[in-house]
Amino acid sequence: MAFLLATIGTDADYMPAHLYALRNELPASAPTGPELWGVGYYADDRALVIKKPSELLRERTAYELASEVKSRVIVACSDNVRVREQAPPFRFRRWLFGSSGNLAPLGAMRERIVDRLPDFVRSELGHKSDGELAFSMFLAELFRSGKLD
């Protein structure tokens, strides 16, 4: 079961309490296969990511994974993938990206999309998952509009 939880707070010190309060907002169910959980957050204006397999978590909640994180912004995701690099959230410079929903249709256009990406995006991202491909498209659009930095 894949999910996406994004939250913004006014004070980074209260984020652990906020995640604790939100811990029951996501439906609990048994994993249907290998599942990786990830949390993206900001510390000292840097985008950082924590990723763990669900087997290492006592409870499958964002609070369990990020109970010590103090950040105004949290993006928590889970996905049924085996390779840690293919699990969301993704980061590039100061950008974090998570998604929900089926991005598989992008896979059919992968070659066409990759050919149109700026070289620095193409070389930095592995393009192994559909979510990462969607993030690449987002970064390319930010670059073309002059808003990447």
CYANA upper distance limits for C-alpha pairs under 8 A (distance plus 0.5 A):
  1 MET  CA     29 SER  CA      8.20
  1 MET  CA     31 PRO  CA      6.85
  1 MET  CA     32 THR  CA      7.17
  1 MET  CA     35 GLU  CA      8.49
  1 MET  CA     78 SER  CA      7.92
  1 MET  CA     79 ASP  CA      7.05
  1 MET  CA     80 ASN  CA      7.22
  2 ALA  CA     77 CYS  CA      7.63
  2 ALA  CA     78 SER  CA      5.53
  2 ALA  CA     79 ASP  CA      5.02
  2 ALA  CA     80 ASN  CA      7.19
  2 ALA  CA    100 SER  CA      7.79
  3 PHE  CA     26 LEU  CA      8.35
  3 PHE  CA     77 CYS  CA      5.97
  3 PHE  CA     78 SER  CA      5.94
  3 PHE  CA     79 ASP  CA      7.55
  3 PHE  CA    100 SER  CA      6.74
  4 LEU  CA     75 VAL  CA      7.74
  4 LEU  CA     76 ALA  CA      6.28
  4 LEU  CA     77 CYS  CA      5.08
  4 LEU  CA     78 SER  CA      7.44
  4 LEU  CA     98 GLY  CA      7.28
  4 LEU  CA     99 SER  CA      6.91
  4 LEU  CA    100 SER  CA      6.35
  5 LEU  CA     74 ILE  CA      8.40
  5 LEU  CA     75 VAL  CA      6.30
  5 LEU  CA     76 ALA  CA      5.52
  5 LEU  CA     77 CYS  CA      6.88
  6 ALA  CA     73 VAL  CA      8.03
  6 ALA  CA     74 ILE  CA      6.16
  6 ALA  CA     75 VAL  CA      4.86
  6 ALA  CA     76 ALA  CA      6.70
  7 THR  CA     73 VAL  CA      6.38
  7 THR  CA     74 ILE  CA      5.93
  7 THR  CA     75 VAL  CA      7.14
  8 ILE  CA     72 ARG  CA      6.01
  8 ILE  CA     73 VAL  CA      5.07
  8 ILE  CA     74 ILE  CA      7.08
  9 GLY  CA     14 TYR  CA      8.10
  9 GLY  CA     15 MET  CA      7.19
  9 GLY  CA     72 ARG  CA      5.33
  9 GLY  CA     73 VAL  CA      6.97
 10 THR  CA     72 ARG  CA      6.68
 11 ASP  CA     15 MET  CA      7.65
 11 ASP  CA     71 SER  CA      8.07
 11 ASP  CA     72 ARG  CA      6.36
 12 ALA  CA     70 LYS  CA      5.26
 12 ALA  CA     71 SER  CA      4.70
 12 ALA  CA     72 ARG  CA      4.95
 12 ALA  CA     73 VAL  CA      8.39
 13 ASP  CA     70 LYS  CA      5.83
 13 ASP  CA     71 SER  CA      7.61
 14 TYR  CA     18 HIS  CA      6.71
 14 TYR  CA     70 LYS  CA      7.76
 15 MET  CA     19 LEU  CA      6.57
 15 MET  CA     69 VAL  CA      7.68
 15 MET  CA     70 LYS  CA      6.27
 15 MET  CA     71 SER  CA      6.84
 15 MET  CA     72 ARG  CA      7.22
 16 PRO  CA     20 TYR  CA      6.65
 16 PRO  CA     63 TYR  CA      7.42
 16 PRO  CA     66 ALA  CA      7.81
 16 PRO  CA     67 SER  CA      5.61
 16 PRO  CA     68 GLU  CA      6.86
 16 PRO  CA     69 VAL  CA      7.05
 16 PRO  CA     70 LYS  CA      7.28
 17 ALA  CA     21 ALA  CA      6.72
 18 HIS  CA     22 LEU  CA      6.81
 19 LEU  CA     23 ARG  CA      6.47
 19 LEU  CA     62 ALA  CA      7.20
 19 LEU  CA     63 TYR  CA      5.61
 19 LEU  CA     67 SER  CA      7.87
 20 TYR  CA     63 TYR  CA      6.00
 20 TYR  CA     67 SER  CA      8.22
 22 LEU  CA     26 LEU  CA      8.39
 23 ARG  CA     61 THR  CA      6.23
 23 ARG  CA     62 ALA  CA      7.18
 23 ARG  CA     63 TYR  CA      6.65
 24 ASN  CA     28 ALA  CA      8.47
 24 ASN  CA     61 THR  CA      8.43
 26 LEU  CA     61 THR  CA      8.42
 28 ALA  CA     60 ARG  CA      8.13
 31 PRO  CA     35 GLU  CA      7.10
 32 THR  CA     80 ASN  CA      8.05
 33 GLY  CA     80 ASN  CA      6.68
 34 PRO  CA     53 PRO  CA      8.04
 34 PRO  CA     54 SER  CA      8.24
 34 PRO  CA     80 ASN  CA      5.90
 34 PRO  CA     81 VAL  CA      6.43
 34 PRO  CA     82 ARG  CA      6.36
 35 GLU  CA     53 PRO  CA      6.41
 35 GLU  CA     54 SER  CA      6.16
 35 GLU  CA     78 SER  CA      7.16
 35 GLU  CA     79 ASP  CA      5.99
 35 GLU  CA     80 ASN  CA      4.77
 35 GLU  CA     81 VAL  CA      6.24
 35 GLU  CA     82 ARG  CA      7.51
 36 LEU  CA     51 LYS  CA      7.29
 36 LEU  CA     52 LYS  CA      6.15
 36 LEU  CA     53 PRO  CA      4.83
 36 LEU  CA     54 SER  CA      6.20
 36 LEU  CA     78 SER  CA      6.06
 36 LEU  CA     79 ASP  CA      6.12
 36 LEU  CA     80 ASN  CA      6.90
 36 LEU  CA     81 VAL  CA      6.86
 36 LEU  CA     82 ARG  CA      7.76
 36 LEU  CA     84 ARG  CA      7.46
 36 LEU  CA     87 ALA  CA      6.85
 37 TRP  CA     51 LYS  CA      6.05
 37 TRP  CA     52 LYS  CA      5.85
 37 TRP  CA     53 PRO  CA      6.52
 37 TRP  CA     54 SER  CA      6.79
 37 TRP  CA     65 LEU  CA      8.33
 37 TRP  CA     76 ALA  CA      7.99
 37 TRP  CA     77 CYS  CA      6.30
 37 TRP  CA     78 SER  CA      4.81
 37 TRP  CA     79 ASP  CA      7.24
 37 TRP  CA     87 ALA  CA      7.95
 37 TRP  CA     88 PRO  CA      8.28
 38 GLY  CA     49 VAL  CA      7.31
 38 GLY  CA     50 ILE  CA      5.95
 38 GLY  CA     51 LYS  CA      4.68
 38 GLY  CA     52 LYS  CA      6.96
 38 GLY  CA     65 LEU  CA      8.26
 38 GLY  CA     76 ALA  CA      6.18
 38 GLY  CA     77 CYS  CA      5.75
 38 GLY  CA     78 SER  CA      6.66
 38 GLY  CA     87 ALA  CA      7.59
 38 GLY  CA     88 PRO  CA      6.63
 38 GLY  CA     89 PRO  CA      6.52
 39 VAL  CA     49 VAL  CA      6.08
 39 VAL  CA     50 ILE  CA      5.73
 39 VAL  CA     51 LYS  CA      7.03
 39 VAL  CA     62 ALA  CA      7.75
 39 VAL  CA     65 LEU  CA      7.83
 39 VAL  CA     66 ALA  CA      7.44
 39 VAL  CA     74 ILE  CA      7.21
 39 VAL  CA     75 VAL  CA      6.06
 39 VAL  CA     76 ALA  CA      4.79
 39 VAL  CA     77 CYS  CA      6.88
 39 VAL  CA     89 PRO  CA      7.03
 40 GLY  CA     47 ALA  CA      7.41
 40 GLY  CA     48 LEU  CA      6.14
 40 GLY  CA     49 VAL  CA      4.88
 40 GLY  CA     50 ILE  CA      7.03
 40 GLY  CA     74 ILE  CA      6.23
 40 GLY  CA     75 VAL  CA      5.47
 40 GLY  CA     76 ALA  CA      6.82
 40 GLY  CA     89 PRO  CA      6.53
 40 GLY  CA     90 PHE  CA      8.25
 40 GLY  CA     91 ARG  CA      8.32
 40 GLY  CA     96 LEU  CA      7.03
 41 TYR  CA     47 ALA  CA      6.30
 41 TYR  CA     48 LEU  CA      5.96
 41 TYR  CA     49 VAL  CA      6.95
 41 TYR  CA     69 VAL  CA      8.38
 41 TYR  CA     71 SER  CA      6.68
 41 TYR  CA     72 ARG  CA      8.37
 41 TYR  CA     73 VAL  CA      6.16
 41 TYR  CA     74 ILE  CA      5.31
 41 TYR  CA     75 VAL  CA      6.98
 41 TYR  CA     96 LEU  CA      8.32
 42 TYR  CA     46 ARG  CA      5.78
 42 TYR  CA     47 ALA  CA      5.16
 42 TYR  CA     48 LEU  CA      6.44
 42 TYR  CA     71 SER  CA      6.22
 42 TYR  CA     72 ARG  CA      7.87
 42 TYR  CA     73 VAL  CA      7.01
 42 TYR  CA     74 ILE  CA      8.18
 43 ALA  CA     47 ALA  CA      7.23
 43 ALA  CA     48 LEU  CA      7.63
 43 ALA  CA     70 LYS  CA      8.25
 43 ALA  CA     71 SER  CA      6.86
 45 ASP  CA     94 ARG  CA      7.87
 46 ARG  CA     93 ARG  CA      8.07
 46 ARG  CA     94 ARG  CA      6.28
 47 ALA  CA     91 ARG  CA      7.18
 47 ALA  CA     92 PHE  CA      8.29
 47 ALA  CA     93 ARG  CA      7.37
 47 ALA  CA     94 ARG  CA      5.56
 47 ALA  CA     95 TRP  CA      6.94
 47 ALA  CA     96 LEU  CA      7.11
 48 LEU  CA     91 ARG  CA      7.88
 49 VAL  CA     89 PRO  CA      7.77
 49 VAL  CA     90 PHE  CA      8.22
 49 VAL  CA     91 ARG  CA      7.91
 50 ILE  CA     65 LEU  CA      8.33
 51 LYS  CA     84 ARG  CA      7.46
 51 LYS  CA     87 ALA  CA      8.36
 52 LYS  CA     56 LEU  CA      7.27
 52 LYS  CA     57 LEU  CA      8.29
 52 LYS  CA     65 LEU  CA      8.33
 52 LYS  CA     84 ARG  CA      8.30
 53 PRO  CA     57 LEU  CA      7.90
 54 SER  CA     60 ARG  CA      7.06
 57 LEU  CA     64 GLU  CA      7.26
 57 LEU  CA     65 LEU  CA      7.71
 58 ARG  CA     64 GLU  CA      7.85
 59 GLU  CA     64 GLU  CA      6.67
 60 ARG  CA     64 GLU  CA      7.39
 61 THR  CA     65 LEU  CA      7.29
 62 ALA  CA     66 ALA  CA      6.49
 62 ALA  CA     67 SER  CA      8.29
 62 ALA  CA     76 ALA  CA      6.64
 63 TYR  CA     67 SER  CA      5.36
 75 VAL  CA     89 PRO  CA      7.47
 75 VAL  CA     96 LEU  CA      8.19
 75 VAL  CA     97 PHE  CA      8.33
 75 VAL  CA     98 GLY  CA      7.36
 76 ALA  CA     89 PRO  CA      7.49
 76 ALA  CA     98 GLY  CA      8.22
 77 CYS  CA     88 PRO  CA      6.39
 77 CYS  CA     89 PRO  CA      6.65
 77 CYS  CA     98 GLY  CA      7.22
 77 CYS  CA     99 SER  CA      8.49
 78 SER  CA     87 ALA  CA      7.78
 78 SER  CA     88 PRO  CA      7.39
 79 ASP  CA     87 ALA  CA      6.72
 79 ASP  CA     88 PRO  CA      7.67
 81 VAL  CA     86 GLN  CA      7.35
 81 VAL  CA     87 ALA  CA      6.89
 82 ARG  CA     86 GLN  CA      8.28
 83 VAL  CA     87 ALA  CA      7.41
 86 GLN  CA    128 LYS  CA      6.92
 86 GLN  CA    129 SER  CA      6.11
 86 GLN  CA    131 GLY  CA      8.46
 86 GLN  CA    132 GLU  CA      7.71
 88 PRO  CA     97 PHE  CA      7.81
 88 PRO  CA     98 GLY  CA      6.15
 88 PRO  CA     99 SER  CA      8.20
 88 PRO  CA    131 GLY  CA      7.72
 88 PRO  CA    132 GLU  CA      8.37
 89 PRO  CA     96 LEU  CA      7.01
 89 PRO  CA     97 PHE  CA      5.85
 89 PRO  CA     98 GLY  CA      5.13
 89 PRO  CA     99 SER  CA      8.38
 90 PHE  CA     96 LEU  CA      6.17
 90 PHE  CA     97 PHE  CA      5.64
 90 PHE  CA     98 GLY  CA      7.09
 90 PHE  CA    132 GLU  CA      7.34
 90 PHE  CA    135 PHE  CA      8.01
 91 ARG  CA     95 TRP  CA      5.97
 91 ARG  CA     96 LEU  CA      5.00
 91 ARG  CA     97 PHE  CA      6.79
 92 PHE  CA     96 LEU  CA      7.20
 97 PHE  CA    135 PHE  CA      6.84
 98 GLY  CA    131 GLY  CA      8.06
 99 SER  CA    131 GLY  CA      7.36
103 LEU  CA    107 GLY  CA      8.22
103 LEU  CA    130 ASP  CA      6.15
103 LEU  CA    131 GLY  CA      6.97
103 LEU  CA    134 ALA  CA      8.17
104 ALA  CA    108 ALA  CA      8.21
104 ALA  CA    130 ASP  CA      6.47
105 PRO  CA    109 MET  CA      8.00
106 LEU  CA    110 ARG  CA      6.67
106 LEU  CA    130 ASP  CA      6.79
106 LEU  CA    133 LEU  CA      8.07
106 LEU  CA    134 ALA  CA      8.10
107 GLY  CA    130 ASP  CA      6.60
109 MET  CA    113 ILE  CA      6.64
110 ARG  CA    114 VAL  CA      6.52
110 ARG  CA    133 LEU  CA      8.08
111 GLU  CA    115 ASP  CA      6.62
112 ARG  CA    116 ARG  CA      7.18
113 ILE  CA    117 LEU  CA      7.10
113 ILE  CA    137 MET  CA      8.02
114 VAL  CA    122 ARG  CA      7.26
117 LEU  CA    121 VAL  CA      6.91
117 LEU  CA    122 ARG  CA      6.49
117 LEU  CA    136 SER  CA      7.85
117 LEU  CA    137 MET  CA      7.66
117 LEU  CA    140 ALA  CA      6.46
118 PRO  CA    122 ARG  CA      6.76
118 PRO  CA    140 ALA  CA      6.90
119 ASP  CA    123 SER  CA      6.56
120 PHE  CA    124 GLU  CA      6.67
121 VAL  CA    125 LEU  CA      6.67
121 VAL  CA    136 SER  CA      7.01
121 VAL  CA    139 LEU  CA      7.85
121 VAL  CA    140 ALA  CA      7.68
122 ARG  CA    126 GLY  CA      8.15
122 ARG  CA    127 HIS  CA      8.45
122 ARG  CA    136 SER  CA      8.15
125 LEU  CA    132 GLU  CA      7.86
125 LEU  CA    136 SER  CA      7.82
126 GLY  CA    132 GLU  CA      8.16
127 HIS  CA    132 GLU  CA      6.19
127 HIS  CA    133 LEU  CA      5.88
127 HIS  CA    136 SER  CA      8.45
128 LYS  CA    132 GLU  CA      7.44
128 LYS  CA    133 LEU  CA      8.10
129 SER  CA    133 LEU  CA      6.83
130 ASP  CA    134 ALA  CA      6.73
131 GLY  CA    135 PHE  CA      6.77
132 GLU  CA    136 SER  CA      6.68
133 LEU  CA    137 MET  CA      6.87
134 ALA  CA    138 PHE  CA      6.82
135 PHE  CA    139 LEU  CA      6.67
136 SER  CA    140 ALA  CA      6.61
137 MET  CA    141 GLU  CA      6.77
138 PHE  CA    142 LEU  CA      6.79
139 LEU  CA    143 PHE  CA      6.62
139 LEU  CA    148 LEU  CA      7.38
140 ALA  CA    144 ARG  CA      6.66
141 GLU  CA    145 SER  CA      6.67
142 LEU  CA    146 GLY  CA      6.62
142 LEU  CA    147 LYS  CA      5.48
142 LEU  CA    148 LEU  CA      5.34
143 PHE  CA    147 LYS  CA      6.44
143 PHE  CA    148 LEU  CA      5.44
